[in-house]
């Protein structure tokens, strides 16, 4: 979910479909096609392609998961940092010590 320009919640189409297209392009561009390799023990060894729908879905899922973790860390990092550094908010004034 994300916010639209008007401030309403809406489905994050650009994140989901953008990462799907990126996964498809990277899988098609960077993974080798199927081929046959000749070795001394197997002159016709077949090596399958990584250009599969399941591989593309795996890359897409990984991208969505990493983006989700990144967004959660960015959202809650100030709170985590404050807890880890043991800093307290100094917005509340401390009472003065008066010994009359």
C-alpha positions in Angstrom: 0.0 0.0 0.0 1.1 3.5 -0.7 -0.4 7.0 -0.6 -1.8 8.7 -3.7 -1.3 12.3 -4.5 -4.6 13.1 -2.8 -3.4 11.3 0.4 -5.6 8.3 0.1 -4.2 4.7 0.4 -3.9 2.8 -2.8 -2.2 -0.3 -4.1 1.4 0.3 -5.0 1.2 -0.6 -8.7 4.6 0.9 -9.6 6.5 -1.1 -6.9 4.8 -4.5 -7.8 4.7 -4.2 -11.5 8.0 -2.3 -11.9 9.9 -5.0 -9.9 8.1 -7.7 -12.0 9.3 -6.1 -15.2 12.8 -5.6 -13.8 12.9 -9.3 -12.8 11.7 -10.4 -16.2 14.2 -8.2 -18.1 17.2 -9.3 -15.8 16.3 -12.9 -16.1 16.0 -12.7 -19.9 19.1 -10.6 -20.3 21.6 -12.1 -17.9 20.8 -15.8 -17.8 22.2 -18.1 -20.5 20.0 -19.9 -22.9 19.8 -23.7 -23.1 22.9 -25.3 -24.7 24.7 -28.6 -25.3 28.2 -29.0 -24.0 30.6 -31.6 -25.2 32.7 -33.2 -22.5 35.0 -36.3 -22.7 32.6 -38.4 -20.6 29.4 -37.0 -22.1 29.6 -35.6 -25.7 26.0 -34.4 -25.7 25.4 -32.9 -22.2 22.4 -30.7 -22.1 22.5 -27.6 -19.8 19.1 -26.1 -19.3 18.3 -22.4 -19.3 17.7 -20.3 -16.2 15.2 -18.3 -18.3 12.2 -19.8 -16.6 9.0 -18.4 -15.1 9.9 -19.9 -11.7 13.3 -18.2 -11.8 11.7 -14.9 -12.7 9.1 -15.3 -9.9 11.9 -16.1 -7.5 13.9 -12.9 -8.5 10.6 -10.9 -8.3 9.8 -12.2 -4.8 13.3 -11.5 -3.6 13.1 -7.9 -4.9 9.7 -7.3 -3.2 11.0 -8.8 0.1 14.2 -6.7 0.1 12.2 -3.5 -0.8 9.8 -4.3 2.1 12.6 -4.8 4.6 14.2 -1.6 3.4 11.0 0.4 3.8 10.4 -1.0 7.3 13.9 -0.2 8.4 13.6 3.4 7.0 10.3 3.8 8.8 11.4 2.6 12.2 15.1 3.4 12.2 14.8 6.7 14.3 13.0 4.7 17.1 15.5 1.9 17.0 18.5 4.3 16.9 17.1 6.2 19.9 16.6 3.0 21.9 20.1 1.7 21.0 21.8 4.9 21.9 19.9 5.3 25.2 19.0 8.9 24.4 15.9 10.2 26.1 13.7 12.9 24.8 14.6 16.1 26.6 11.3 17.8 25.8 10.0 17.6 29.4 11.7 20.1 31.7 13.3 18.7 34.8 11.9 19.9 38.1 14.2 22.4 40.0 15.7 21.2 43.3 14.6 23.7 45.9 15.6 23.2 49.5 13.8 25.8 51.6 
